[in-house]
Amino acid sequence: MRLFRRGSKKRDMAEKESAEKDWPEELGAEEESAPKVRVNDRRRIRLGEEEEAAGGEQSAAAEAPSVKPSYVEELEARAREAEQKVADVQTRFEQVRAELKRETDELRRRLARNADERVAREKVAFIAALLPVIDNLQRAVEAAEAGGTQEALLDGLRGTISGFESVLTQIGAEPIEALAQTFDPELHEAVDTAEVEPALDGQVTAQYGRGYRLGNQLLRPARVQVGRAKSESAGA
C-alpha cells in the first residue's frame, strides 16, 4: 500500500509539471503574478429576471380566472343597460319639451293674433252700426234748418234714438228697467226721493237716466227717484 501511494504521488507531480510546461512562458508569468478573478455580468442577469417576471405576470393575468361571481357581472350589465335607457329617455324628454314649448309659443302668438283681429273686426262693425245714427241726426238738423215742422223734427229724433238702441242691442247691451220697479242699489242710483203712499214705498217713481248692462256686467246704473211712504206725524 505504501508503495502504491508513493507511485501515485509521483505520477501526480509529473502530470503537474508537464501541464505547467505546456503553457506559454508569458501567460504563465501573468498567472503567477496576478490571481485569477471570475467576473459575471449581472446586468444581463437582471434583465433576464425582469423579462421572466413580466412574462410570468402577463401569463398569470391571462390565465387567472375572473374573481367576480356570474350574478355580479349580470347585475353590472343590467345596471349599464338601465343607465343607457335613462339617458335615452332623458334625451327624448328634452326633445319633447323643446317641441312642446315651441308649439305652445306658436299657439300663444296665433291666439293673440286672432284676438287682435277679432277686436278689430268688432270695432269696425260697431262703427259701421253707428253710421245710420249719425245720418238720422244729420237729417234732423237739416229739417230743423229748413224750417220743418216740430212733428217732423221729433220723428227724426225718435228714429235716431231707435237706431242707437238697435246698435246697442247688436253688441249685446240691454237697457235696465227701472220705472215702477223696486229700488235695487246694484242697478239703480237714487238721485232724490218723493213722498208716496205706503204701497209704493221703496219703488222707483221717476227715471232721469237709463241704465245699461252687457251680460252680467253693469255698464251704467239707472239714475232714478225713489218713493218714500208718508210718516204718520206728517199726516196728522
C-alpha positions in Angstrom: 0.0 0.0 0.0 2.7 2.5 0.8 4.5 1.7 -2.4 1.2 2.3 -4.3 0.7 5.7 -2.6 4.2 6.8 -3.4 3.8 5.8 -7.0 0.5 7.7 -7.3 2.0 10.8 -5.7 4.9 10.7 -8.2 2.5 10.4 -11.1 0.5 13.5 -9.9 3.6 15.6 -9.6 4.8 14.5 -13.0 1.5 15.5 -14.6 1.5 18.8 -12.9 5.0 19.6 -14.1 4.1 18.6 -17.7 1.0 20.8 -17.6 3.0 23.8 -16.5 5.4 23.3 -19.3 2.6 23.3 -21.9 1.6 27.0 -21.0 3.4 29.9 -22.7 6.0 31.5 -20.5 4.4 35.0 -20.6 1.0 33.6 -19.7 2.4 31.6 -17.0 4.2 34.6 -15.7 0.9 36.7 -15.6 -0.9 33.9 -13.9 1.8 33.7 -11.3 1.9 37.5 -10.8 -1.9 38.1 -10.6 -4.6 35.9 -9.0 -7.4 34.7 -11.3 -10.8 36.5 -10.8 -14.1 35.3 -12.2 -16.4 38.1 -13.4 -20.2 37.7 -14.0 -22.3 40.3 -16.0 -25.1 41.0 -13.5 -26.9 43.4 -15.9 -27.8 40.6 -18.2 -28.9 38.5 -15.3 -31.2 41.3 -14.0 -32.7 42.0 -17.4 -33.4 38.4 -17.9 -35.0 38.2 -14.5 -37.2 41.2 -15.2 -38.3 39.8 -18.6 -39.1 36.5 -17.0 -41.1 38.2 -14.2 -43.1 40.4 -16.7 -43.8 37.4 -18.8 -44.9 35.5 -15.8 -47.2 38.3 -14.7 -48.8 38.5 -18.1 -49.3 34.8 -18.4 -50.7 34.8 -14.8 -53.1 37.6 -15.6 -54.2 35.9 -18.8 -54.6 32.6 -17.1 -56.2 33.9 -13.9 -59.9 33.4 -13.8 -62.4 36.2 -13.0 -62.9 36.6 -9.3 -66.4 38.2 -9.7 -69.4 35.9 -9.4 -71.6 35.5 -12.5 -74.6 37.2 -10.9 -72.5 40.3 -10.1 -71.4 40.6 -13.7 -75.0 40.1 -14.7 -76.1 42.9 -12.3 -73.4 45.2 -13.6 -74.6 44.6 -17.2 -78.2 45.3 -16.2 -77.1 48.5 -14.4 -75.3 49.7 -17.5 -78.3 48.9 -19.7 -80.6 50.7 -17.3 -78.3 53.8 -17.3 -78.3 53.8 -21.1 -82.1 53.6 -21.1 -82.3 56.5 -18.6 -80.0 58.6 -20.8 -82.1 57.8 -23.9 -85.3 58.7 -22.0 -83.8 62.0 -20.8 -82.7 62.9 -24.3 -86.2 62.2 -25.6 -87.8 64.2 -22.8 -85.7 67.2 -23.6 -86.6 66.9 -27.3 -90.3 66.6 -26.5 -90.2 69.5 -24.0 -88.5 71.8 -26.6 -91.0 70.8 -29.2 -93.9 71.4 -26.8 -92.5 74.8 -25.8 -92.2 75.8 -29.5 -95.8 74.7 -30.2 -97.0 76.5 -27.1 -95.3 79.7 -28.2 -96.7 79.4 -31.7 -100.2 78.8 -30.3 -100.0 81.8 -28.0 -98.9 84.0 -30.8 -101.7 82.7 -33.0 -104.3 83.2 -30.3 -103.1 86.7 -29.7 -103.2 87.5 -33.4 -106.7 86.1 -33.6 -107.8 88.1 -30.6 -106.4 91.3 -32.1 -108.1 90.5 -35.4 -111.4 89.9 -33.7 -111.3 93.1 -31.7 -110.5 95.0 -34.9 -113.5 93.3 -36.7 -115.8 94.1 -33.8 -114.6 97.7 -33.7 -115.3 98.1 -37.4 -118.7 96.5 -37.0 -119.6 98.9 -34.1 -118.5 102.0 -36.0 -120.4 100.8 -39.1 -123.6 100.3 -37.0 -123.3 103.9 -35.6 -123.2 105.5 -39.1 -127.0 105.3 -39.6 -127.5 107.0 -36.2 -125.3 109.9 -37.4 -127.2 110.0 -40.6 -130.5 110.4 -38.7 -129.1 113.2 -36.6 -127.8 114.9 -39.7 -131.3 114.7 -41.4 -133.0 116.0 -38.2 -130.6 119.0 -38.2 -131.2 119.7 -41.9 -135.0 119.5 -41.4 -134.8 122.0 -38.5 -132.7 124.4 -40.6 -135.1 124.1 -43.5 -138.0 125.2 -41.3 -139.6 121.9 -40.9 -142.5 121.3 -38.5 -141.9 120.3 -34.9 -143.5 116.9 -35.6 -141.1 116.2 -38.4 -138.2 117.1 -36.1 -139.5 114.8 -33.4 -139.9 112.0 -35.8 -136.2 112.4 -36.8 -135.1 112.4 -33.2 -137.2 109.3 -32.4 -135.7 107.5 -35.4 -132.2 108.4 -34.2 -132.8 107.0 -30.7 -134.3 103.9 -32.1 -131.3 103.4 -34.4 -128.9 103.9 -31.5 -130.8 101.4 -29.3 -130.7 98.9 -32.2 -126.9 99.3 -32.3 -126.7 98.7 -28.5 -128.8 95.5 -28.9 -126.5 94.2 -31.7 -123.4 94.4 -29.4 -125.4 92.8 -26.5 -126.1 95.8 -24.4 -129.5 95.8 -22.7 -131.4 98.7 -21.0 -132.2 98.3 -17.3 -135.9 98.5 -16.4 -136.3 101.0 -13.6 -139.6 102.8 -13.6 -142.2 101.2 -11.2 -139.5 98.6 -10.1 -138.4 98.0 -6.6 -135.2 100.0 -5.9 -132.1 97.9 -6.4 -128.8 99.6 -5.3 -126.8 97.3 -7.6 -128.8 98.5 -10.7 -130.2 101.9 -9.6 -128.7 105.2 -8.5 -131.0 107.2 -6.2 -130.9 110.8 -7.1 -133.7 112.1 -4.9 -136.8 110.8 -3.1 -140.6 111.6 -3.2 -143.3 111.0 -0.6 -145.7 108.3 -1.8 -148.4 106.0 -0.4 -147.2 103.2 1.8 -147.9 100.7 -1.0 -145.4 102.4 -3.2 -142.7 102.7 -0.6 -139.3 101.7 -2.0 -140.3 101.8 -5.6 -138.8 103.9 -8.4 -141.2 106.7 -9.2 -139.2 108.5 -11.9 -136.2 107.8 -14.2 -133.7 110.5 -15.1 -131.2 108.4 -17.0 -131.5 105.0 -18.5 -129.1 102.4 -17.3 -127.4 99.6 -19.4 -125.7 96.3 -18.8 -123.7 94.0 -21.0 -124.4 90.4 -19.9 -123.7 90.3 -16.2 -121.5 93.5 -16.3 -123.1 96.8 -15.4 -122.3 99.5 -17.9 -124.2 102.3 -16.1 -126.8 102.3 -13.3 -130.1 104.0 -13.9 -130.5 107.4 -12.3 -133.9 107.3 -10.5 -136.2 108.8 -8.0 -137.3 106.6 -5.1 -140.6 106.8 -3.3 -140.8 107.1 0.5 -144.0 106.5 2.5 -145.5 109.5 4.3 -144.8 109.5 8.0 -147.8 109.4 10.5 -146.8 112.6 12.1 -146.8 114.4 8.8 -150.2 113.0 8.0 -151.6 114.3 11.4 
